[in-house]
Amino acid sequence: MHFSASLLLSSIFSLSLALPSPQSDGPVVPPGRLPVNYNFGMRTLSSGGTKAPSLLKASAPFTIKAYNSESPIHLMDINASYNRFWVGNATNSSCPDDRPADAAPNSPAPCPVGNVTALETTSTGGAHLDSQVIGGQAIYIGPQGQLRFNNARVPIPKEAKKIVFALQPNPIPAPPAIAAFTFSGVGKASGFLACPIPPINPKGPWQVFADLGSVKDSYVPSGDKSDCIGFDALATNYTSPLAAAYEYV
């Protein structure tokens, strides 16, 4: 079963990832990554309702896996595709026609391979994909509970949930996990749901939703919320000199 929200929502700590210095409010941009416009499209609790926790830290890139040891999705990758997140679907990304298709040595402006979904959290409670595209790609929870991401330079919908994303201490022995990717600001919810796409196949795919009480049967692909599998999202380090993708689509 996935672990409790009370344990996940313990005090936020500083991970042993590459974090920005306390004196700097800006993002750390490793070689091969473009700076992200953190103010573009971000909607967090820092501008209304409960304030974002003051100890939030920007993270280095990480990937996420589903954790539910009693389910078929256990330790499967969570990937970005078609502005949504999935378990059992491949990452979908693009590269401009005028740039190399892979990170070739000696290339002046290589595109990442783009077959891995990596993300980062921000010091203001936001989260975004680890992409190179100008403007960045914010992650948010849609009005019906879907975990989604925006296209570059497209604002997050006004109807999106006002939440705070964070990395929390990993409370379970599940190497190579370094933390749990969670959200707060919508009641006590902090975990996720993997909801199957009909016709239901034991191998998926499943669409990712926030595990909110407001998610109705009519919101999930199968029309029955009881088909969904609860899980927690475990973060694992993603180390690369390049962003994981040019743009996720």
VEXPAFI-853247 format. One record per atom (N, C-alpha, C, O): residue number from 1; atom name; z, x, y negated. Coordinates in steps of 0.1 Angstrom, whole numbers. Layout:
  pos  site     pz     px     py
  NUM    CA      Z      X      Y
...
END
This chain:
  pos  site     pz     px     py
    1     N      0      8     12
    1    CA      0      0      0
    1     C      0      9    -12
    1     O      4     20    -12
    2     N     -4      3    -24
    2    CA     -4     11    -36
    2     C     10     11    -42
    2     O     17      1    -40
    3     N     13     22    -48
    3    CA     27     24    -52
    3     C     30     16    -65
    3     O     21     11    -71
    4     N     43     15    -68
    4    CA     48      5    -77
    4     C     45      8    -91
    4     O     44     20    -95
    5     N     43     -2   -100
    5    CA     41      0   -114
    5     C     52      7   -121
    5     O     51     14   -130
    6     N     65      3   -116
    6    CA     77      9   -123
    6     C     77     24   -121
    6     O     81     32   -130
    7     N     72     29   -109
    7    CA     72     44   -107
    7     C     60     50   -115
    7     O     62     61   -121
    8     N     49     43   -116
    8    CA     38     48   -124
    8     C     41     49   -138
    8     O     36     58   -145
    9     N     48     39   -143
    9    CA     51     38   -158
    9     C     64     45   -161
    9     O     70     41   -171
   10     N     67     56   -154
   10    CA     78     65   -158
   10     C     73     73   -170
   10     O     62     72   -174
   11     N     82     80   -176
   11    CA     79     87   -189
   11     C     67     96   -187
   11     O     66    103   -177
   12     N     59     96   -197
   12    CA     46    104   -197
   12     C     49    119   -198
   12     O     58    123   -206
   13     N     43    127   -190
   13    CA     46    141   -191
   13     C     33    149   -194
   13     O     22    144   -193
   14     N     35    162   -197
   14    CA     24    170   -200
   14     C     19    177   -187
   14     O     26    184   -180
   15     N      6    174   -183
   15    CA      1    179   -171
   15     C     -3    194   -172
   15     O     -5    199   -183
   16     N     -4    200   -161
   16    CA     -8    214   -161
   16     C    -23    215   -161
   16     O    -29    222   -154
   17     N    -29    208   -171
   17    CA    -44    208   -173
   17     C    -46    216   -186
   17     O    -36    219   -193
   18     N    -58    218   -190
   18    CA    -61    225   -202
   18     C    -59    214   -213
   18     O    -68    206   -215
   19     N    -48    215   -221
   19    CA    -45    206   -231
   19     C    -47    212   -245
   19     O    -46    224   -246
   20     N    -49    203   -255
   20    CA    -50    209   -269
   20     C    -37    214   -273
   20     O    -27    209   -269
   21     N    -37    223   -283
   21    CA    -25    228   -288
   21     C    -18    217   -296
   21     O    -24    208   -301
   22     N     -4    217   -297
   22    CA      3    207   -304
   22     C     -1    206   -319
   22     O      1    196   -325
   23     N     -6    217   -324
   23    CA    -10    217   -338
   23     C    -23    211   -341
   23     O    -27    208   -353
   24     N    -31    208   -330
   24    CA    -44    202   -332
   24     C    -45    188   -327
   24     O    -41    185   -316
   25     N    -51    179   -335
   25    CA    -53    166   -331
   25     C    -67    164   -325
   25     O    -70    153   -320
   26     N    -76    174   -326
   26    CA    -89    173   -322
   26     C    -91    176   -307
   26     O    -82    182   -301
   27     N   -102    172   -301
   27    CA   -104    175   -287
   27     C   -107    189   -284
   27     O   -113    196   -292
   28     N   -103    194   -272
   28    CA   -107    207   -267
   28     C   -121    205   -261
   28     O   -123    196   -253
   29     N   -131    213   -266
   29    CA   -144    212   -261
   29     C   -148    224   -253
   29     O   -152    234   -259
   30     N   -148    224   -240
   30    CA   -152    235   -232
   30     C   -166    239   -234
   30     O   -174    230   -239
   31     N   -171    251   -231
   31    CA   -185    254   -232
   31     C   -194    245   -225
   31     O   -190    240   -214
   32     N   -205    241   -231
   32    CA   -214    232   -224
   32     C   -212    217   -227
   32     O   -219    209   -222
   33     N   -201    214   -235
   33    CA   -198    200   -238
   33     C   -200    198   -253
   33     O   -197    207   -261
   34     N   -204    186   -257
   34    CA   -205    183   -271
   34     C   -192    176   -275
   34     O   -186    169   -267
   35     N   -188    178   -288
   35    CA   -176    171   -293
   35     C   -178    156   -292
   35     O   -189    151   -294
   36     N   -168    149   -289
   36    CA   -168    135   -288
   36     C   -163    129   -301
   36     O   -153    133   -306
   37     N   -170    119   -306
   37    CA   -165    112   -318
   37     C   -154    102   -313
   37     O   -157     91   -309
   38     N   -142    107   -314
   38    CA   -131     99   -308
   38     C   -128     86   -315
   38     O   -122     77   -310
   39     N   -133     85   -328
   39    CA   -130     73   -335
   39     C   -141     62   -333
   39     O   -139     50   -336
   40     N   -152     66   -326
   40    CA   -163     56   -324
   40     C   -160     47   -313
   40     O   -159     52   -301
   41     N   -158     34   -316
   41    CA   -157     25   -305
   41     C   -144     24   -298
   41     O   -142     16   -289
   42     N   -134     33   -301
   42    CA   -122     33   -294
   42     C   -113     21   -299
   42     O   -112     19   -311
   43     N   -107     14   -289
   43    CA    -97      4   -292
   43     C    -85      6   -285
   43     O    -85      4   -272
   44     N    -74     10   -291
   44    CA    -61     12   -284
   44     C    -50      5   -292
   44     O    -53     -1   -302
   45     N    -38      5   -286
   45    CA    -27     -2   -292
   45     C    -22      5   -304
   45     O    -13      0   -311
   46     N    -28     17   -308
   46    CA    -23     24   -320
   46     C    -26     16   -333
   46     O    -20     19   -343
   47     N    -35      6   -332
   47    CA    -38     -1   -344
   47     C    -33    -16   -344
   47     O    -38    -24   -352
   48     N    -25    -19   -334
   48    CA    -19    -32   -334
   48     C    -11    -34   -321
   48     O    -14    -28   -311
   49     N     -1    -44   -322
   49    CA      7    -46   -310
   49     C     16    -34   -307
   49     O     20    -27   -317
   50     N     19    -31   -295
   50    CA     27    -20   -291
   50     C     20     -7   -294
   50     O      9     -5   -291
   51     N     27      2   -301
   51    CA     20     15   -304
   51     C     18     23   -292
   51     O     26     23   -282
   52     N      8     31   -293
   52    CA      5     41   -282
   52     C     16     51   -281
   52     O     22     55   -291
   53     N     21     54   -268
   53    CA     32     64   -267
   53     C     29     77   -274
   53     O     18     82   -274
   54     N     39     82   -281
   54    CA     37     94   -289
   54     C     35    106   -281
   54     O     31    116   -286
   55     N     38    106   -268
   55    CA     37    118   -260
   55     C     24    119   -252
   55     O     22    128   -244
   56     N     15    110   -255
   56    CA      1    110   -249
   56     C     -5    123   -252
   56     O     -5    128   -263
   57     N    -12    129   -242
   57    CA    -20    142   -244
   57     C    -34    140   -240
   57     O    -37    132   -231
   58     N    -43    147   -247
   58    CA    -57    147   -242
   58     C    -57    156   -230
   58     O    -51    166   -228
   59     N    -65    151   -220
   59    CA    -66    158   -207
   59     C    -79    166   -206
   59     O    -89    164   -213
   60     N    -79    176   -197
   60    CA    -91    182   -192
   60     C    -99    172   -183
   60     O    -92    162   -179
   61     N   -111    174   -180
   61    CA   -119    164   -172
   61     C   -113    163   -158
   61     O   -107    172   -152
   62     N   -113    151   -152
   62    CA   -109    148   -139
   62     C   -117    137   -132
   62     O   -124    130   -139
   63     N   -117    137   -119
   63    CA   -123    126   -112
   63     C   -112    117   -106
   63     O   -101    121   -106
   64     N   -116    105   -102
   64    CA   -106     96    -96
   64     C   -110     91    -83
   64     O   -122     89    -80
   65     N   -100     89    -74
   65    CA   -102     83    -61
   65     C    -92     71    -59
   65     O    -82     70    -65
   66     N    -97     62    -51
   66    CA    -89     50    -48
   66     C    -78     54    -38
   66     O    -81     61    -28
   67     N    -66     49    -40
   67    CA    -55     52    -31
   67     C    -49     38    -26
   67     O    -43     31    -33
   68     N    -51     36    -13
   68    CA    -45     25     -6
   68     C    -47     28      9
   68     O    -57     25     15
   69     N    -36     34     15
   69    CA    -38     39     28
   69     C    -40     29     39
   69     O    -43     32     50
   70     N    -38     16     36
   70    CA    -41      5     45
   70     C    -54     -2     43
   70     O    -55    -14     47
   71     N    -63      5     37
   71    CA    -76     -2     33
   71     C    -88      7     36
   71     O    -86     19     38
   72     N   -100      1     37
   72    CA   -112      9     39
   72     C   -116     18     27
   72     O   -125     26     28
   73     N   -110     15     16
   73    CA   -114     23      4
   73     C   -105     35      1
   73     O   -107     43     -8
   74     N    -96     38     10
   74    CA    -86     49      8
   74     C    -93     62      6
   74     O   -101     67     14
   75     N    -90     68     -6
   75    CA    -94     81    -10
   75     C   -110     82    -12
   75     O   -116     93    -12
   76     N   -116     70    -14
   76    CA   -130     70    -18
   76     C   -132     73    -33
   76     O   -123     69    -40
   77     N   -143     79    -37
   77    CA   -145     82    -51
   77     C   -148     69    -59
   77     O   -153     59    -53
   78     N   -143     70    -71
   78    CA   -146     59    -81
   78     C   -157     64    -90
   78     O   -155     74    -97
   79     N   -169     57    -90
   79    CA   -180     62    -98
   79     C   -185     52   -108
   79     O   -183     40   -107
   80     N   -191     58   -118
   80    CA   -197     50   -130
   80     C   -212     47   -127
   80     O   -219     56   -123
   81     N   -215     34   -129
   81    CA   -229     30   -127
   81     C   -231     17   -134
   81     O   -223      8   -132
   82     N   -242     15   -141
   82    CA   -245      3   -148
   82     C   -234     -3   -156
   82     O   -231    -15   -156
   83     N   -228      6   -164
   83    CA   -217      2   -173
   83     C   -204     -3   -167
   83     O   -196     -9   -173
   84     N   -203     -1   -154
   84    CA   -191     -5   -146
   84     C   -187      6   -137
   84     O   -193     17   -136
   85     N   -175      4   -131
   85    CA   -170     14   -121
   85     C   -170      8   -107
   85     O   -167     -4   -106
   86     N   -172     17    -97
   86    CA   -174     12    -84
   86     C   -167     21    -74
   86     O   -166     33    -76
   87     N   -164     15    -62
   87    CA   -160     23    -50
   87     C   -171     20    -40
   87     O   -175      8    -38
   88     N   -177     31    -35
   88    CA   -188     29    -26
   88     C   -202     28    -32
   88     O   -212     25    -24
   89     N   -203     30    -44
   89    CA   -216     32    -51
   89     C   -218     46    -57
   89     O   -208     51    -62
   90     N   -230     51    -57
   90    CA   -232     64    -63
   90     C   -231     64    -78
   90     O   -234     54    -84
   91     N   -228     76    -84
   91    CA   -228     78    -98
   91     C   -243     76   -103
   91     O   -252     81    -97
   92     N   -244     70   -115
   92    CA   -258     68   -120
   92     C   -258     74   -134
   92     O   -250     70   -143
   93     N   -266     84   -136
   93    CA   -267     91   -149
   93     C   -282     94   -153
   93     O   -291     92   -145
   94     N   -284     98   -165
   94    CA   -297    101   -170
   94     C   -297    114   -177
   94     O   -287    119   -182
   95     N   -310    120   -179
   95    CA   -312    132   -186
   95     C   -324    130   -194
   95     O   -334    125   -189
   96     N   -324    134   -207
   96    CA   -337    133   -215
   96     C   -348    140   -209
   96     O   -347    151   -202
   97     N   -360    135   -212
   97    CA   -372    141   -206
   97     C   -375    155   -211
   97     O   -381    163   -204
   98     N   -370    159   -223
   98    CA   -373    172   -228
   98     C   -362    182   -225
   98     O   -362    193   -230
   99     N   -354    179   -215
   99    CA   -343    189   -211
   99     C   -345    191   -196
   99     O   -349    183   -188
  100     N   -340    203   -191
  100    CA   -341    206   -177
  100     C   -333    196   -169
  100     O   -323    191   -174
  101     N   -337    194   -157
  101    CA   -331    184   -148
  101     C   -318    188   -142
  101     O   -310    180   -137
  102     N   -315    201   -142
  102    CA   -303    206   -137
  102     C   -298    218   -145
  102     O   -304    223   -154
  103     N   -286    223   -141
  103    CA   -280    234   -149
  103     C   -285    247   -144
  103     O   -278    255   -138
  104     N   -298    249   -147
  104    CA   -304    262   -142
  104     C   -299    274   -150
  104     O   -297    273   -162
  105     N   -297    285   -143
  105    CA   -293    297   -151
  105     C   -303    301   -161
  105     O   -315    299   -160
  106     N   -298    306   -172
  106    CA   -306    310   -184
  106     C   -313    299   -191
  106     O   -321    302   -200
  107     N   -310    287   -188
  107    CA   -316    276   -195
  107     C   -309    274   -208
  107     O   -297    274   -209
  108     N   -316    273   -219
  108    CA   -310    272   -233
  108     C   -302    259   -234
  108     O   -293    258   -242
  109     N   -306    248   -228
  109    CA   -300    235   -230
  109     C   -301    227   -217
  109     O   -308    217   -216
  110     N   -293    232   -207
  110    CA   -295    225   -194
  110     C   -288    211   -194
  110     O   -278    209   -201
  111     N   -293    202   -186
  111    CA   -286    190   -183
  111     C   -277    192   -171
  111     O   -281    198   -161
  112     N   -266    186   -170
  112    CA   -258    186   -158
  112     C   -265    179   -147
  112     O   -274    171   -149
  113     N   -261    182   -135
  113    CA   -267    175   -123
  113     C   -264    160   -124
  113     O   -273    152   -121
  114     N   -252    156   -128
  114    CA   -250    142   -131
  114     C   -247    133   -119
  114     O   -249    121   -120
  115     N   -243    139   -108
  115    CA   -240    131    -96
  115     C   -225    129    -94
  115     O   -221    125    -83
  116     N   -217    133   -104
  116    CA   -202    132   -103
  116     C   -197    124   -115
  116     O   -202    126   -126
  117     N   -188    115   -113
  117    CA   -181    108   -124
  117     C   -168    115   -128
  117     O   -159    115   -120
  118     N   -168    120   -140
  118    CA   -156    126   -145
  118     C   -152    120   -158
  118     O   -161    115   -165
  119     N   -140    120   -161
  119    CA   -135    114   -173
  119     C   -123    121   -179
  119     O   -119    131   -173
  120     N   -119    118   -191
  120    CA   -108    124   -198
  120     C   -100    113   -205
  120     O   -106    103   -209
  121     N    -88    116   -207
  121    CA    -79    108   -216
  121     C    -78    115   -229
  121     O    -80    127   -231
  122     N    -74    107   -240
  122    CA    -73    112   -253
  122     C    -58    111   -258
  122     O    -50    104   -251
  123     N    -55    118   -269
  123    CA    -41    117   -274
  123     C    -38    104   -281
  123     O    -27    102   -285
  124     N    -48     95   -282
  124    CA    -45     82   -288
  124     C    -45     71   -278
  124     O    -45     59   -282
  125     N    -45     74   -265
  125    CA    -45     64   -255
  125     C    -58     59   -251
  125     O    -59     49   -243
  126     N    -69     65   -255
  126    CA    -82     62   -251
  126     C    -86     69   -238
  126     O    -79     78   -234
  127     N    -98     66   -233
  127    CA   -104     74   -222
  127     C   -119     73   -224
  127     O   -124     63   -229
  128     N   -126     84   -220
  128    CA   -140     84   -221
  128     C   -146     92   -209
  128     O   -139    100   -203
  129     N   -159     90   -207
  129    CA   -166     97   -196
  129     C   -169    112   -201
  129     O   -170    114   -213
  130     N   -170    121   -192
  130    CA   -172    135   -195
  130     C   -187    137   -196
  130     O   -194    143   -187
  131     N   -193    131   -207
  131    CA   -208    132   -208
  131     C   -211    140   -221
  131     O   -203    142   -230
  132     N   -223    145   -222
  132    CA   -228    153   -233
  132     C   -234    144   -245
  132     O   -235    149   -256
  133     N   -237    132   -242
  133    CA   -245    124   -252
  133     C   -237    123   -265
  133     O   -225    121   -264
  134     N   -244    124   -276
  134    CA   -237    123   -289
  134     C   -231    109   -291
  134     O   -237     99   -288
  135     N   -218    109   -295
  135    CA   -211     97   -297
  135     C   -201     94   -286
  135     O   -191     87   -288
  136     N   -204    100   -274
  136    CA   -195     98   -263
  136     C   -196     84   -257
  136     O   -203     75   -262
  137     N   -189     82   -246
  137    CA   -189     70   -238
  137     C   -175     66   -235
  137     O   -169     71   -226
  138     N   -170     56   -242
  138    CA   -156     51   -241
  138     C   -155     43   -228
  138     O   -164     36   -224
  139     N   -143     43   -222
  139    CA   -139     35   -211
  139     C   -130     24   -216
  139     O   -121     26   -224
  140     N   -132     12   -211
  140    CA   -124      1   -216
  140     C   -123    -10   -205
  140     O   -130    -10   -195
  141     N   -114    -19   -207
  141    CA   -112    -31   -198
  141     C   -118    -43   -204
  141     O   -113    -47   -215
  142     N   -128    -49   -198
  142    CA   -135    -60   -204
  142     C   -126    -73   -204
  142     O   -115    -73   -198
  143     N   -130    -83   -211
  143    CA   -122    -95   -212
  143     C   -119   -102   -199
  143     O   -109   -110   -198
  144     N   -128   -100   -189
  144    CA   -125   -106   -175
  144     C   -119    -96   -166
  144     O   -117    -99   -154
  145     N   -114    -85   -171
  145    CA   -107    -75   -163
  145     C   -115    -64   -157
  145     O   -109    -55   -151
  146     N   -128    -64   -159
  146    CA   -137    -53   -153
  146     C   -134    -40   -160
  146     O   -132    -39   -172
  147     N   -133    -29   -152
  147    CA   -132    -15   -158
  147     C   -147    -11   -162
  147     O   -155    -11   -153
  148     N   -149     -9   -175
  148    CA   -163     -7   -179
  148     C   -164      6   -188
  148     O   -154     11   -192
  149     N   -176     10   -191
  149    CA   -179     20   -201
  149     C   -190     16   -210
  149     O   -199      8   -206
  150     N   -191     21   -222
  150    CA   -201     17   -231
  150     C   -213     27   -231
  150     O   -211     39   -227
  151     N   -224     22   -236
  151    CA   -235     32   -239
  151     C   -232     39   -251
  151     O   -225     35   -260
  152     N   -238     51   -252
  152    CA   -236     59   -264
  152     C   -240     52   -277
  152     O   -250     45   -278
  153     N   -231     53   -287
  153    CA   -233     47   -300
  153     C   -233     31   -300
  153     O   -237     25   -309
  154     N   -228     26   -289
  154    CA   -226     11   -289
  154     C   -211      8   -289
  154     O   -204     13   -280
  155     N   -206      1   -298
  155    CA   -191     -2   -299
  155     C   -186     -9   -287
  155     O   -194    -17   -281
  156     N   -174     -8   -284
  156    CA   -167    -16   -274
  156     C   -166    -30   -279
  156     O   -163    -32   -291
  157     N   -168    -40   -271
  157    CA   -167    -54   -275
  157     C   -154    -57   -281
  157     O   -143    -52   -277
  158     N   -154    -66   -291
  158    CA   -141    -70   -297
  158     C   -132    -77   -287
  158     O   -120    -77   -289
  159     N   -138    -83   -277
  159    CA   -130    -90   -267
  159     C   -123    -81   -257
  159     O   -115    -86   -248
  160     N   -126    -68   -257
  160    CA   -120    -59   -248
  160     C   -104    -59   -249
  160     O    -99    -61   -260
  161     N    -98    -57   -238
  161    CA    -83    -56   -237
  161     C    -78    -45   -246
  161     O    -84    -34   -245
  162     N    -67    -47   -253
  162    CA    -61    -36   -261
  162     C    -51    -29   -252
  162     O    -40    -34   -250
  163     N    -55    -18   -247
  163    CA    -47    -11   -237
  163     C    -46      4   -240
  163     O    -53      9   -249
  164     N    -37     11   -233
  164    CA    -35     25   -234
  164     C    -38     31   -220
  164     O    -31     27   -211
  165     N    -47     41   -220
  165    CA    -49     48   -207
  165     C    -41     61   -207
  165     O    -38     67   -218
  166     N    -36     65   -196
  166    CA    -28     78   -195
  166     C    -29     83   -181
  166     O    -32     76   -171
  167     N    -25     96   -180
  167    CA    -23    102   -167
  167     C     -8    103   -165
  167     O      0    108   -174
  168     N     -3     98   -153
  168    CA     11     98   -150
  168     C     14    107   -139
  168     O      5    111   -131
  169     N     27    112   -138
  169    CA     31    120   -127
  169     C     27    114   -113
  169     O     28    102   -111
  170     N     22    122   -104
  170    CA     17    118    -91
  170     C     29    115    -82
  170     O     36    125    -78
  171     N     33    103    -79
  171    CA     45    101    -71
  171     C     44    101    -56
  171     O     53     99    -49
  172     N     32    104    -51
  172    CA     30    105    -37
  172     C     23    118    -33
  172     O     16    124    -41
  173     N     26    123    -21
  173    CA     20    135    -16
  173     C      6    133    -11
  173     O      4    131      0
  174     N     -4    134    -20
  174    CA    -18    131    -17
  174     C    -26    142    -23
  174     O    -35    139    -32
  175     N    -25    155    -18
  175    CA    -34    165    -23
  175     C    -49    161    -21
  175     O    -51    155    -11
  176     N    -58    165    -30
  176    CA    -56    173    -42
  176     C    -52    166    -55
  176     O    -55    171    -65
  177     N    -47    154    -53
  177    CA    -44    146    -65
  177     C    -34    153    -74
  177     O    -24    160    -69
  178     N    -36    152    -87
  178    CA    -27    159    -97
  178     C    -19    148   -105
  178     O     -9    152   -111
  179     N    -24    136   -105
  179    CA    -17    126   -113
  179     C    -23    112   -109
  179     O    -32    111   -101
  180     N    -18    102   -115
  180    CA    -23     88   -114
  180     C    -29     84   -127
  180     O    -23     86   -138
  181     N    -41     79   -127
  181    CA    -48     73   -139
  181     C    -44     59   -140
  181     O    -46     51   -131
  182     N    -37     56   -151
  182    CA    -31     43   -153
  182     C    -35     37   -167
  182     O    -40     44   -175
  183     N    -31     24   -169
  183    CA    -32     18   -182
  183     C    -19     10   -184
  183     O    -12      7   -175
  184     N    -17      7   -197
  184    CA     -5     -1   -200
  184     C     -9     -9   -212
  184     O    -19     -7   -219
  185     N      0    -19   -215
  185    CA     -2    -28   -227
  185     C     -6    -42   -224
  185     O     -7    -50   -233
  186     N     -8    -45   -211
  186    CA    -12    -58   -206
  186     C     -1    -62   -196
  186     O     -3    -62   -184
  187     N     11    -67   -201
  187    CA     21    -70   -192
  187     C     26    -58   -184
  187     O     27    -47   -189
  188     N     30    -60   -171
  188    CA     34    -49   -163
  188     C     23    -42   -155
  188     O     26    -33   -147
  189     N     11    -47   -156
  189    CA      0    -42   -148
  189     C     -3    -28   -151
  189     O     -3    -23   -163
  190     N     -7    -20   -141
  190    CA    -11     -6   -143
  190     C    -21     -2   -132
  190     O    -27      9   -133
  191     N    -22    -10   -121
  191    CA    -31     -6   -110
  191     C    -45    -13   -111
  191     O    -48    -19   -121
  192     N    -53    -12   -101
  192    CA    -66    -17   -101
  192     C    -70    -25    -88
  192     O    -62    -25    -79
  193     N    -81    -32    -89
  193    CA    -86    -40    -78
  193     C   -100    -35    -75
  193     O   -108    -32    -84
  194     N   -103    -34    -62
  194    CA   -117    -32    -57
  194     C   -122    -45    -51
  194     O   -117    -49    -41
  195     N   -132    -51    -58
  195    CA   -137    -64    -54
  195     C   -150    -63    -48
  195     O   -160    -58    -55
  196     N   -152    -68    -36
  196    CA   -165    -66    -29
  196     C   -176    -74    -35
  196     O   -175    -85    -41
  197     N   -189    -69    -33
  197    CA   -201    -76    -37
  197     C   -206    -83    -25
  197     O   -208    -77    -15
  198     N   -209    -96    -26
  198    CA   -215   -103    -15
  198     C   -229   -100    -13
  198     O   -236    -96    -22
  199     N   -234   -100      0
  199    CA   -226   -103     12
  199     C   -217    -92     15
  199     O   -220    -80     14
  200     N   -204    -95     18
  200    CA   -194    -85     19
  200     C   -197    -76     31
  200     O   -199    -80     42
  201     N   -196    -63     28
  201    CA   -199    -52     38
  201     C   -187    -43     39
  201     O   -181    -40     29
  202     N   -182    -40     51
  202    CA   -170    -32     52
  202     C   -171    -18     46
  202     O   -161    -11     44
  203     N   -184    -14     43
  203    CA   -186     -1     37
  203     C   -188     -3     22
  203     O   -191      7     15
  204     N   -187    -15     16
  204    CA   -188    -17      2
  204     C   -202    -20     -2
  204     O   -211    -23      7
  205     N   -205    -20    -15
  205    CA   -196    -15    -25
  205     C   -186    -25    -30
  205     O   -187    -37    -28
  206     N   -177    -20    -38
  206    CA   -167    -28    -45
  206     C   -167    -25    -60
  206     O   -168    -13    -64
  207     N   -166    -35    -68
  207    CA   -165    -33    -82
  207     C   -150    -32    -86
  207     O   -142    -39    -81
  208     N   -148    -23    -96
  208    CA   -134    -20   -100
  208     C   -130    -29   -112
  208     O   -137    -31   -122
  209     N   -118    -36   -110
  209    CA   -112    -44   -120
  209     C    -98    -39   -123
  209     O    -92    -32   -114
  210     N    -92    -41   -134
  210    CA    -78    -39   -137
  210     C    -71    -50   -129
  210     O    -75    -62   -129
  211     N    -59    -47   -123
  211    CA    -52    -57   -115
  211     C    -43    -65   -125
  211     O    -31    -64   -126
  212     N    -50    -74   -132
  212    CA    -43    -83   -142
  212     C    -41    -97   -136
  212     O    -50   -102   -128
  213     N    -31   -104   -140
  213    CA    -28   -117   -136
  213     C    -39   -127   -141
  213     O    -41   -138   -136
  214     N    -45   -123   -152
  214    CA    -56   -131   -158
  214     C    -69   -131   -151
  214     O    -78   -138   -155
  215     N    -71   -122   -141
  215    CA    -83   -121   -134
  215     C    -85   -134   -125
  215     O    -76   -136   -116
  216     N    -95   -142   -127
  216    CA    -96   -154   -120
  216     C   -106   -153   -108
  216     O   -114   -143   -108
  217     N   -106   -162    -99
  217    CA   -116   -162    -88
  217     C   -130   -161    -94
  217     O   -139   -154    -88
  218     N   -133   -168   -104
  218    CA   -147   -169   -109
  218     C   -151   -156   -116
  218     O   -163   -154   -119
  219     N   -142   -147   -119
  219    CA   -145   -134   -125
  219     C   -150   -124   -116
  219     O   -157   -115   -119
  220     N   -146   -125   -103
  220    CA   -149   -114    -93
  220     C   -162   -118    -86
  220     O   -166   -129    -85
  221     N   -169   -107    -81
  221    CA   -183   -110    -75
  221     C   -183   -120    -64
  221     O   -193   -128    -63
  222     N   -173   -120    -55
  222    CA   -174   -129    -44
  222     C   -169   -143    -47
  222     O   -171   -152    -39
  223     N   -163   -145    -59
  223    CA   -158   -158    -62
  223     C   -144   -161    -57
  223     O   -139   -172    -58
  224     N   -138   -151    -50
  224    CA   -125   -152    -44
  224     C   -117   -140    -46
  224     O   -119   -129    -40
  225     N   -107   -140    -55
  225    CA    -99   -128    -59
  225     C    -92   -123    -46
  225     O    -89   -111    -46
  226     N    -89   -131    -37
  226    CA    -81   -126    -25
  226     C    -90   -117    -17
  226     O    -84   -110     -8
  227     N   -103   -116    -19
  227    CA   -112   -106    -12
  227     C   -109    -92    -18
  227     O   -113    -82    -11
  228     N   -103    -91    -29
  228    CA   -102    -78    -36
  228     C    -90    -70    -30
  228     O    -81    -75    -24
  229     N    -92    -57    -31
  229    CA    -82    -47    -25
  229     C    -75    -40    -37
  229     O    -81    -34    -45
  230     N    -61    -41    -37
  230    CA    -54    -34    -47
  230     C    -53    -19    -44
  230     O    -52    -15    -33
  231     N    -54    -11    -54
  231    CA    -53      3    -52
  231     C    -48     10    -65
  231     O    -48      4    -76
  232     N    -43     22    -64
  232    CA    -40     31    -75
  232     C    -51     42    -76
  232     O    -57     46    -66
  233     N    -53     46    -88
  233    CA    -64     56    -91
  233     C    -58     70    -92
  233     O    -50     73   -101
  234     N    -61     79    -82
  234    CA    -55     92    -82
  234     C    -65    102    -89
  234     O    -77    102    -86
  235     N    -60    110    -98
  235    CA    -68    120   -105
  235     C    -69    133    -98
  235     O    -58    138    -94
  236     N    -80    139    -98
  236    CA    -82    153    -92
  236     C    -89    161   -102
  236     O    -98    156   -109
  237     N    -86    174   -103
  237    CA    -92    183   -113
  237     C   -107    183   -111
  237     O   -113    184   -100
  238     N   -115    183   -123
  238    CA   -129    186   -122
  238     C   -131    198   -131
  238     O   -129    198   -143
  239     N   -136    209   -124
  239    CA   -138    222   -131
  239     C   -153    225   -132
  239     O   -159    227   -121
  240     N   -158    226   -144
  240    CA   -172    229   -146
  240     C   -174    234   -160
  240     O   -168    228   -169
  241     N   -182    244   -163
  241    CA   -185    248   -177
  241     C   -193    237   -184
  241     O   -193    237   -196
  242     N   -200    228   -177
  242    CA   -208    218   -183
  242     C   -200    204   -181
  242     O   -192    203   -173
  243     N   -204    195   -190
  243    CA   -200    181   -188
  243     C   -205    176   -175
  243     O   -215    182   -170
  244     N   -199    166   -169
  244    CA   -204    161   -156
  244     C   -217    155   -156
  244     O   -224    155   -146
  245     N   -221    149   -168
  245    CA   -234    143   -169
  245     C   -239    143   -183
  245     O   -231    145   -193
  246     N   -252    142   -185
  246    CA   -257    141   -199
  246     C   -253    127   -205
  246     O   -246    126   -215
  247     N   -256    116   -198
  247    CA   -252    103   -201
  247     C   -252     94   -189
  247     O   -260     94   -180
  248     N   -240     87   -187
  248    CA   -239     77   -176
  248     C   -246     64   -180
  248     O   -245     60   -192
  249     N   -253     58   -171
  249    CA   -260     46   -174
  249     C   -258     36   -163
  249     O   -263     25   -163
END
